[in-house]
């Protein structure tokens, strides 16, 4: 009967060394994968809310608005090209027939509010070139930023040194045509370029 033989000390050290090397190679890739997954998930959440607002405007035959929320639960106004949708989440609600869009929050009739999307995971930015977007009963999109040819939002990760997109990771752009059709596209420039690293919709639209 043969005696059982375990690992020698040299074999154990070599095995541990190989495992450490493999872990060192795979961890950055895994981290990048998880970050990109979070960015994609947030972009898809935003896109779903755009589609919901458009679909409800057609179904209800009235104006329906998507807007970023402030701390008072009212719609944000367009801050140039850098409206922070990630601060308090965003909402879809049935709007009034005329006048500016306003989200009344807790005092709004229950039938007015369609859905609220909570703020995204920590470290994510959702920056748009509009504060609110209203869909007509025909499904057409209108925003409070009259100077922008197209409505666009950018989803990315917060930079390590400032509240800017981290140019080392992927960026997702949600572009909405005036006809109301949304799509997720890659930035016009590569994620590492300066134009894709700024907040707002820079790099998403011309």
Secondary structure, 3 states (H helix, E strand, C coil): CCCCCCCCHHHHHHHHHHHHHHHHHHHHHHHHHHHHHHHHHHHHHHHHHHHHHHHHHHHHCCCEEEEEECCCCCECCCCCCCEECCCCCEEEEECCCCCCCCCCHHHCCCCCEEEEECCCCCCEEEEECCCEEEECCCCCEEECCCCCCCEEEEEEEECCCCCCECCCCCCEEEEECCCCCEEEECCCCCCCCHHHHCCCCECCEC
